[in-house]
C-alpha cells in the first residue's frame, strides 16, 4: 500500500535516526524475500555505516559505505524503530518480523510484513532506477511530457498513471485521487480525454502528493499504513476506498470499478456524475 507520500514520510522519520549509525548485527528470516540471498544480505550489512536515507517514487534505499540497502514495503511491509523498554509497532507483530538491524546506539530497525509482499536486499548499484520514470517531486518531472504521453495513449488513464516507467510514485490511492480532482474517469483512455482535462490531471499530481506528505500519509479504514512510530496518516482520500459514500463535490454515491482481469486487475473509485465515462 505505501505510495510516495507514505514512503517519503518514513524516509524523513528514518533519516535522523539512521544517518551515521553503524549496523552491529543483522538478522534476516525470510529467504524468498531477501535478495540476493540471506547470507549475502547479512554479510554486506553487518559492520556497515548508514550514510543517507533516500527515495525515488515508492522505492526506499539507504546508502552504505559500499553499495545500498534496498527496502520494498510492498502492501503490508513496515519499518519500526525499537529501543529496550519501547517497542513500536506493537510487540504482537513479532511473528511477522523478517529482519532486524541492530544499531550501534542500542536501537533496532525492524522490518515486519504480514503478507510477505515486501522485500529487503543489498545491491552494489541502483540499476533499478534506470527503468523508472521521474519522481514527480523533482525537477526531472516534466508535466507537459506526461500530458503528451497520456494524450497519445489508448491505455486507461489510471493504468497509465500506475506505470512506474512513466511517473514514479503513484499507486491506487493517489491515482484515484488525481482522477477525482480533475474530473476524469479512471477507465477513460488517454487519447479520448480532452487536453484541458489531461493538463488538470497532471497538474494535480505534485500538489496532492505534497499535501499527503504534510499529513504524514493517508488514513485508510483497514489501518493498512502506519509510519515508523506506529501512527496512521492524516490525509483522507476523496475517492479511494469510499465506495457507496457521497461524493464530496456533488453528493452522488461513489462507485468502484475494475481495470484488467485476474491477478493484474486493479480497482478504481470514482463519482459517476463528476467523472463521466
GINORPE-V780902 format. One record per pair of residues at least 24 apart in sequence whose ideal C-beta (glycine too) atoms are under 10 Angstrom apart, sorted by the first residue. I is the first residue (numbers start at 1). J is the second residue. Records with the same first field share a line. If there is no record, write none. Layout:
# GINORPE-V780902
I: J  J
This chain:
# GINORPE-V780902
1: 58  73  74  75  76  77  117  171  172  173  217  218  220  222  224  225
2: 58  60  72  73  74  75  76  77  78  79  118  171  173  217  218  224  225  226  227  233
3: 57  58  73  169  170  171  172  173  174  175  177  209  212  217  218  225
4: 55  56  57  58  59  135  136  137  167  168  169  170  171  173  174  205  209  212  213  217
5: 58  137  169  173  174  208  209  210  211  212  213  214  215  216  217  218  225  233  235
6: 58  73  171  173  174  212  213  216  217  218  224  225  226  227  233  235
7: 55  56  57  58  59  60  71  72  73  169  213  217
8: 55  57  58  60  135  137  169  209  210  212  213  216  217
9: 212  213  214  215  216  217  218  225  227  228  231  233  235
10: 53  55  60  71  73  78  79  80  216  217  225  226  227  228  229
11: 52  53  54  55  60  61  62  71  79  213  228
12: 53  55  213  216  227  228
13: 53  79  81  216  227  228  229  231
14: 50  53  55  60  62  71  79  81  109  227  228
15: 50  52  53  54  62
16: 53
17: 50  53  81  103  105  107  109  228
18: 49  50  51  52  53  62  69  79  81  101  103  105  107  109
19: 49  50  51  52  53  62  63
20: 49  50  51  52  104  105
21: 48  49  50  51  101  103  104  105  107  109
22: 46  47  48  49  50  65  102  103  104  105
23: 47  48  49  50  62  64  69  101  102  103  104  109
24: 101  102  103  104  105  106  108
25: 100  101  102  103  108
26: 69  99  100  101  102  109  120  122
27: 97  98  99  100  101  102  108  110  111
28: 98  99  100  101  111  120  121
29: 97  98  99  100  111
30: 96  97  98  99  111  113  116  118  119  120
31: 98
32: 116  119
33: 72  74  77  98  99  111  113  116  117  118  119  120  121
34: 98  99  111  119  120  121  122
35: 70  72  119  120  121  122  123
36: 121  122  123
37: 121  122
38: 99  120
40: 121  122
41: 69  70  99  120  121  122
42: 99  122
43: 122
44: 68  69  121  122  123  124
45: 69  99  101  120  122
46: 101  102
48: 101  122
49: 104
50: 101  103  104  109
54: 126
55: 135  137  168  169
56: 126  128  129  132  133  134  135  137  138  140  164  168  169
57: 129  132  133  134  135  136  137  138  164  167  168  169  170  171
58: 132  135  164  168  169  170  171
59: 126  128  129  132  135  164  168  169
61: 121  122  123  126  128  129
62: 101  109  122
63: 126
64: 122  123  124
66: 122  124
67: 122  123  124  125  126
68: 121  122  123  124  125  126  128
69: 101  109  120  121  122  123
70: 119  120  121  122  123  126  128
71: 99  109  111  118  119  120  121
72: 113  117  118  119  120  121  128
73: 111  113  117  118  119  120  225
74: 113  115  116  117  118  119
75: 113  114  115  116  117  118  171  224  225
76: 112  113  114  115  116  117  118  222  224  225
77: 111  112  113  114  115  116  117  118  119  120
78: 110  111  112  113  114  118  224  225  226  227  228  230
79: 109  110  111  112  113  118  120  226  227  228
80: 108  109  110  111  112  226  227  228  229  230
81: 107  108  109  110  228  229
82: 106  107  108  109  110
83: 107  108
84: 108
86: 229
87: 230
88: 226  227  228  229  230  231
89: 226  227  228  229  230  231
90: 226  230
93: 230
109: 228
129: 168
131: 164  165  168
132: 164  165  166  167  168  169
133: 163  164  165  166  167  168  169  170
134: 166  167  168  169
135: 167  168  169  209
136: 167  168  169  170  174  202  205  206  208  209  210
137: 168  169  205  206  209  210  213
138: 168  206
140: 168
141: 167  168  169  202  205  206
142: 167  202
143: 167  198  199  201  202  203  205  206
144: 199  202
145: 202
146: 198  199  201  202  205
147: 190  195  198  199  200  201  202  203
148: 190  195  198  202
149: 190  198  202
150: 184  189  190  191  193  195  197  198  199  201  202
151: 190  191  192  193  194  195  198  199
152: 190  191
153: 189  190  191  193
154: 189  190  191  192
155: 189  190  191  259
156: 185  186  187  188  189  190  192  193  257  259  260  266  268
157: 182  184  185  186  187  188  189  190  192  193  197  198  201  259  268
158: 184  185  186  187  188  257  259  266  267  268  269  270
159: 186  187  189  190  259  260  264  266  268
160: 189  190  201
161: 186  190  201  202  205
162: 186  259  266  268
167: 202  205
169: 205  209
170: 205  208  209
171: 240  266
172: 237  240  241  266  267  268  269
173: 208  212  217  218  220  224  225  235  237  239  240  241  269
174: 204  205  208  209  212  218  235  237  240
175: 201  205  239  240  266  268
176: 237  238  239  240  241  242  254  256  267  268  269  270  275
177: 204  205  208  209  211  212  218  235  237  238  239  240  269
178: 202  203  204  205  206  207  208  209  239
179: 204  238  239  240  268  269  270  271  274  275
180: 204  208  237  238  239  240  242  247  248  249  254  268  269  270  271  274  275
181: 205  207  208  238  239  249  274
182: 274  275
183: 249  270  271  273  274  275  276
184: 270  274  275  276
185: 257  268  270  271  272  274  275  276  277
186: 239  257  259  266  267  268  269  270  275  277
187: 257  258  259  268  270  275  277
188: 270  275  276  277
197: 275
208: 235  237  238
209: 235
211: 235
212: 236  237
237: 269
238: 269  271
239: 268  269  270  271  274  275
240: 267  268  269  270
241: 267  269
242: 269  271
243: 267  269  270
245: 269
246: 271
247: 271  272  273  274  275
248: 274
249: 273  274  275
250: 274
